[in-house]
Amino acid sequence: MAVTIPAYAKLNLTLDVLGRRADGYHDLKMVMQSVSLADRVTLERTGGEGISVRTNLGFLPCDQRNLAWMAASAFGRGTGKAVDGLAITIEKQIPVCAGTAGGSSDAAAVLRGLNDLYQTGLTPAELAELGAQVGSDVPYCVAGGTALAEGRGERLTPLPGLPVCWLVLCKPSFSVSTPELFHAADAARLRCHPDTDGVVRALEQGDLPALARRMYNVFEDVLPPPRIGEIRTVKNVLLGHGALGACMSGTGPTVFGLFQRREEAESAFSCLRERYAETFLTCPVERWTGA
Ligand code: C5P
């Protein structure tokens, strides 16, 4: 018995840090969007023992540190099912440590897949609750699509989907530590905040240019200066090829541009691909409704 589930990458159309909480996490307000760049997660009941994880990237941990492994374990605890002899195979396409929720999306795919495999009939909201035990982005990744995420990231409000458009993703080669970036945001006086309510209104009106103009991520302001420079360079290439807007996703370093015209997205993609191996041309993916 096996199931294969796509695990889509996510982008932050906006990301705002509202403040540090007593539990050490931060209250956030952000608009999230799934895109067609995806890992493939296959779950198989082998009849053996324990949970095993394999991926096509040799440097990824395959034990309890892997979010997919944690999700299977959380599913077992939450449902009382003995998740034993489970083989998880992840074919990675989404860049690792890139601000695009690759690991969280794999974990969410494991929860959806196990719900099928064990016929547990959990709703997307119940799966999201299990996902919150694994990581802050996992609840969103269970259903994906276009959503407002608040609180730690687990308070989700579905939003109308994006009008037809293309998104070019480009990951510069440096990596960013998530806790360090939150720390830098605490220490800094954030001067700019995204107009998230304006983005929600633009989505309701299907107004892509109004949405693109308002995309912003507060973490762009607190990166070390050389990194800010590289993010700006990529943004300028995207905008120079006709992107309506460009923004960093999550804690970075992936930058994306939003395009109304496919030809312009293709030309930005070809240009950036020459310099950055991890460049992708994608389109938005709608919310999974559990059907
Ligand atoms: O929840 P997750 O394990 O993905 O979070 C990774 C780290 O990001 C946390 O340890 C914390 O430092 C930071 N974080 C935060 N506030 C959030 C989400 C994440 O401070 N809402």
Boltz pocket constraint, residues with backbone or C-beta under 6 A from the ligand:
constraints:
  - pocket:
      binder: B
      contacts: [[A, 24], [A, 25], [A, 26], [A, 27], [A, 28], [A, 134], [A, 135], [A, 136], [A, 137], [A, 151], [A, 152], [A, 153], [A, 178], [A, 179], [A, 182]]
      max_distance: 6.0
